[in-house]
């Protein structure tokens, strides 16, 4: 399983919708209701900004991108595969 970072950015007027969406995904992760093969590791919001980074384990970049498209968060997002050096 590979590791990915998803960078999310949104407009301030969408902040409430973003929080609701993220809380729903976090609850799914806590109750083991995410699709098989996906693990949400971290959600980090940049202090004072409308930006967040979510770290996932997933089968592939295309698989995690497909999952995000299905969730359809009110954000502009990009997926990056990680190669851990240290």
C-alpha positions, -999 to 999 in steps of 0.1 A, spaced: 0 0 0 14 34 -9 12 67 10 -4 99 -3 -9 135 7 -40 152 -5 -37 190 -4 -71 208 -1 -78 245 -5 -112 261 -2 -129 295 0 -139 309 34 -176 307 26 -172 269 22 -155 264 55 -186 250 73 -192 225 45 -156 214 45 -156 208 83 -188 188 80 -173 167 52 -140 161 70 -158 152 103 -179 126 83 -148 110 68 -130 110 102 -160 93 118 -159 67 90 -122 61 96 -127 58 134 -155 32 129 -136 13 102 -162 21 75 -138 34 48 -136 13 17 -112 -17 19 -76 -7 12 -79 29 24 -65 42 57 -68 79 67 -37 86 88 -38 123 95 -58 155 88 -38 187 93 -53 221 88 -30 250 82 -34 275 110 -51 307 99 -57 295 63 -83 276 43 -59 248 35 -55 212 48 -33 182 42 -47 147 46 -23 117 47 -37 84 34 -26 49 27 -43 37 -5 -38 11 -32 -28 37 -59 -29 73 -68 -58 67 -92 -77 49 -64 -74 77 -39 -82 103 -65 -113 83 -74 -124 81 -38 -120 119 -34 -140 125 -65 -168 103 -51 -168 122 -18 -168 155 -38 -155 178 -11 -161 215 -16 -124 221 -21 -98 223 -49 -75 193 -43 -43 177 -55 -29 142 -48 8 136 -42 25 102 -37 51 101 -10 84 83 -10 96 84 26 133 92 29 135 94 67 
